[in-house]
Each structure stands twice: as structure tokens, then as C-alpha cells.
Amino acid sequence: MFESILSTDSGVFDIKSELICLGVALVLGILVALTHAAEGRANKKLLTALAIFPVLVQVVIVMVNGNLGTSVAILGTFSLIRFRSIKSNARELISVFFSMAIGLALGMGQVLFAVVFTVLTCIILLITSRLHFGEGKNIKRLKIVVPEDLDYEKMFDKVLDKYTNETNLIKCKTINMGSLYELVYEVEMKSDASGRDFIDELRTKNGNLKVMLSTPIVEDNTL
């Protein structure tokens, strides 16, 4: 059903077919970027990379003359550089690999397969995004700085009960030459809880010292 439009002869390049693959790669790359942006994850640099990545991958595949093993090895090096340069979440990684798969298919001349694969995958991603598929509890990382003479063990109980369904103190350490404590909680926020009000009420309890509410993957050593 799916046939390559590129010549399988070693060292033979059909300019017309190559240009078709390049054009399709660019169009499908833009479609991937638009799908990523439609899910509320618009990042200009990432969107540009997603749009161009299929073209680059397709060129690499062609230049190694259809040797898929060599192509994957080269792309693995490119991917390593990409992933070591910035922190990415799972959804961003999916989009990057999505673009890579498109480039691989077009590098082998599988235009029809690449188009069908891209359209179906984009539809699936948009549907799962609209249905909020896989979204679980609203888990946050809470860091509170308190004076060393403050009895913190029960000081924040009322505020935590008001804004969270569940709390877990996962770390407590001294900072600033032992004059302060840093408390690190993992909390499940209530659905109607306001993060701003939550932080404001905590600040009235800890003497207006620093309070940080973030996603669990974010680490901050500034407190």
C-alpha cells in the first residue's frame, strides 16, 4: 500500500522526488508545531524546532544514502545534544520524537505513510488534550522558610487543611547558618484553591519569609 517515491539505487538522487519529500517534511513539521501550540504549549523556539526538525532528519537520511542504521546513530547524537541543552517535559519529548519519525519516513520516500501517520497522530493528540486524558491530581511542591524559633509542626495545619486535600512533609533542613528552617511539602491542591491566597496566608504565619509553590519537577535553590 505504501511505496517509496525515491530511487533505491545507490548514489542515485531524483531531484524532483527529493524536493517533494522536503516540501512535505516542512508542511508536516508545521502541522506538528501547530498541534503542539493548540494544546496550550506554545514556545516559539520549540515550535520552530518542531517545524524544521523533519526537514533536517530527512536530509540526514538521504545523505547517508538510505542506510537506516547509520541514520539512527547520527540522529541519536543530534537528539542527545538537544535533550542535554534544555529541560523538557514528557509532552515536548513526544513532539520531538513525532517530528523525528516524520523525517525518518520521508527520508525513505514514504510520503503517503508520513502524511497518514501525521494526520492520525495529530488528531489523537488533540482529542486526548481536549478530554484532559491522563490528568490526575493537582500535585504541587511547597517550600516554606520559617525562623528557627518557630514551632512549625502544627503552625500551618489550618492553612494546609483549607487549601489542600493531602500534605506530606518530605524534607526539613536548616539554612542561612542555621538561623532558618526550610520545609518542603508535597501537597495535593483542592480544585477550587487559589495559589495566591494560599501563599498569602502562609506568609502571615511564617513572618513574611519566602514561600514557593511549584510543580514537583521544578527545583529551586534560591530559598
C-alpha positions as CSV (number, residue, x, y, z in Angstrom):
1,M,0.0,0.0,0.0
2,F,2.8,2.4,1.0
3,E,5.5,2.7,-1.6
4,S,8.7,4.9,-1.6
5,I,8.9,7.6,-4.3
6,L,12.7,7.6,-4.0
7,S,15.1,5.5,-6.1
8,T,16.6,2.6,-4.3
9,D,19.8,2.7,-6.4
10,S,22.9,3.6,-4.5
11,G,24.1,7.1,-5.2
12,V,21.2,8.0,-7.4
13,F,19.2,11.1,-6.5
14,D,15.9,12.1,-8.1
15,I,15.8,15.8,-7.5
16,K,12.1,16.1,-8.1
17,S,11.3,13.4,-5.6
18,E,13.7,14.8,-3.1
19,L,12.1,18.2,-3.4
20,I,8.7,16.7,-2.9
21,C,9.9,15.0,0.3
22,L,11.4,18.2,1.5
23,G,8.3,20.2,0.9
24,V,6.1,17.5,2.6
25,A,8.5,17.4,5.5
26,L,8.2,21.1,6.0
27,V,4.4,21.1,5.8
28,L,4.1,18.2,8.2
29,G,6.6,19.8,10.6
30,I,4.5,22.9,10.7
31,L,1.4,20.8,11.3
32,V,3.1,19.2,14.3
33,A,4.1,22.6,15.6
34,L,0.5,23.9,15.3
35,T,-0.8,20.8,17.0
36,H,1.6,21.3,19.9
37,A,0.6,25.0,20.1
38,A,-3.1,24.2,20.0
39,E,-2.6,22.2,23.2
40,G,-1.6,25.3,25.0
41,R,2.1,24.6,24.9
42,A,3.3,27.5,22.7
43,N,7.0,28.1,23.0
44,K,8.4,30.0,20.0
45,K,11.8,28.3,19.9
46,L,10.4,24.8,20.4
47,L,7.7,25.4,17.7
48,T,10.3,26.5,15.3
49,A,12.4,23.4,16.0
50,L,9.4,21.1,15.6
51,A,8.6,22.6,12.2
52,I,12.2,22.3,10.9
53,F,13.2,19.0,12.5
54,P,11.5,16.7,9.9
55,V,13.4,18.5,7.1
56,L,16.7,18.1,8.9
57,V,16.1,14.4,9.7
58,Q,15.0,13.8,6.1
59,V,18.2,15.4,4.7
60,V,20.3,13.3,7.1
61,I,18.6,10.1,6.0
62,V,19.1,10.9,2.3
63,M,22.8,11.9,2.8
64,V,23.6,8.5,4.4
65,N,22.1,7.0,1.2
66,G,19.2,5.1,2.9
67,N,21.4,3.3,5.5
68,L,18.8,3.4,8.3
69,G,21.2,2.1,11.0
70,T,23.8,4.9,10.3
71,S,21.0,7.4,10.1
72,V,19.6,6.5,13.5
73,A,23.1,6.6,15.0
74,I,23.6,10.1,13.7
75,L,20.1,11.3,14.8
76,G,20.8,9.8,18.3
77,T,23.7,12.1,18.6
78,F,21.6,15.1,17.5
79,S,18.9,14.1,20.0
80,L,21.4,13.8,22.8
81,I,22.6,17.3,22.1
82,R,19.0,18.6,22.0
83,F,17.9,16.9,25.2
84,R,21.1,17.9,27.2
85,S,20.6,21.5,26.2
86,I,17.2,22.2,27.9
87,K,14.8,20.6,30.3
88,S,11.8,19.1,28.6
89,N,8.6,17.6,29.8
90,A,7.1,14.4,28.5
91,R,4.8,16.1,26.1
92,E,7.6,18.1,24.5
93,L,9.7,14.9,24.1
94,I,6.7,13.3,22.3
95,S,6.5,16.2,19.9
96,V,10.2,16.0,19.2
97,F,10.1,12.2,18.5
98,F,7.0,12.8,16.4
99,S,8.9,15.2,14.2
100,M,11.8,12.8,14.0
101,A,9.5,9.9,12.9
102,I,8.1,12.1,10.1
103,G,11.7,12.9,8.9
104,L,12.6,9.2,9.0
105,A,9.6,8.2,6.9
106,L,10.2,11.0,4.3
107,G,13.9,10.2,4.2
108,M,12.9,6.8,3.0
109,G,10.5,8.3,0.5
110,Q,7.3,7.1,2.3
111,V,5.3,10.3,1.6
112,L,1.8,8.8,1.8
113,F,2.7,6.9,5.0
114,A,4.1,10.1,6.6
115,V,1.0,12.1,5.7
116,V,-1.4,9.5,7.1
117,F,0.7,8.9,10.2
118,T,1.0,12.6,10.9
119,V,-2.7,13.4,10.4
120,L,-3.9,10.5,12.6
121,T,-1.4,11.2,15.3
122,C,-2.3,14.9,15.4
123,I,-6.0,14.0,15.7
124,I,-5.2,11.6,18.6
125,L,-3.1,14.2,20.4
126,L,-5.8,16.9,20.0
127,I,-8.5,14.6,21.2
128,T,-6.6,13.5,24.3
129,S,-5.8,17.1,25.1
130,R,-9.4,18.2,24.8
131,L,-10.5,15.3,27.0
132,H,-7.7,16.1,29.5
133,F,-6.7,12.4,29.2
134,G,-4.3,11.2,31.9
135,E,-4.6,14.3,34.1
136,G,-4.6,13.3,37.7
137,K,-4.3,15.0,41.0
138,N,-3.1,18.6,41.2
139,I,0.2,17.9,43.0
140,K,2.4,20.8,43.9
141,R,5.8,21.3,45.6
142,L,5.6,23.7,48.5
143,K,8.6,25.3,50.1
144,I,8.3,27.4,53.3
145,V,11.1,29.2,55.1
146,V,10.5,29.7,58.9
147,P,12.5,31.2,61.7
148,E,14.4,28.6,63.9
149,D,12.4,29.6,67.0
150,L,9.0,28.9,65.3
151,D,7.1,25.8,66.2
152,Y,6.4,24.8,62.6
153,E,5.0,21.3,63.2
154,K,1.4,22.5,63.8
155,M,1.7,26.1,62.7
156,F,0.5,25.6,59.2
157,D,-2.1,22.9,59.7
158,K,-5.2,25.1,59.4
159,V,-4.0,26.8,56.2
160,L,-2.9,23.4,54.7
161,D,-6.3,21.9,55.5
162,K,-8.1,24.8,53.9
163,Y,-6.3,24.7,50.6
164,T,-5.1,21.1,50.2
165,N,-6.6,17.6,50.2
166,E,-3.4,16.0,51.3
167,T,0.0,17.1,52.5
168,N,3.3,15.3,53.1
169,L,6.4,16.9,54.6
170,I,9.2,15.4,52.6
171,K,12.2,17.4,53.7
172,C,13.2,19.8,56.5
173,K,16.7,21.4,56.6
174,T,18.4,24.4,58.2
175,I,19.7,27.2,56.0
176,N,21.3,30.6,56.5
177,M,23.8,29.4,59.0
178,G,21.1,27.6,61.0
179,S,19.0,30.7,61.6
180,L,16.2,29.4,59.4
181,Y,14.4,26.2,58.5
182,E,13.3,25.3,55.0
183,L,10.3,23.0,54.9
184,V,9.5,21.1,51.7
185,Y,6.0,19.7,51.3
186,E,4.3,17.7,48.6
187,V,0.7,18.8,48.5
188,E,-2.5,17.9,46.6
189,M,-4.3,21.2,45.9
190,K,-8.1,21.4,46.1
191,S,-9.7,22.0,42.8
192,D,-11.0,25.5,43.7
193,A,-7.9,26.6,45.7
194,S,-6.2,29.9,44.8
195,G,-2.5,29.6,44.8
196,R,-2.1,33.3,45.5
197,D,-4.4,33.2,48.5
198,F,-2.7,30.1,49.8
199,I,0.8,31.7,49.7
200,D,-0.5,35.0,51.3
201,E,-2.0,33.1,54.2
202,L,1.2,31.1,54.7
203,R,3.3,34.3,54.7
204,T,1.2,35.7,57.6
205,K,2.3,32.6,59.5
206,N,6.0,32.5,58.8
207,G,6.8,36.1,59.3
208,N,6.6,37.1,55.6
209,L,9.6,35.0,54.8
210,K,9.9,33.2,51.4
211,V,7.2,30.8,50.3
212,M,7.3,29.0,46.9
213,L,4.6,26.9,45.3
214,S,5.6,25.0,42.1
215,T,5.2,21.8,40.2
216,P,7.1,18.8,41.6
217,I,9.6,18.7,38.8
218,V,10.9,22.3,39.5
219,E,13.8,22.6,41.8
220,D,14.8,25.9,43.3
221,N,17.9,26.5,45.5
222,T,17.3,30.3,46.0
223,L,15.5,30.0,49.3
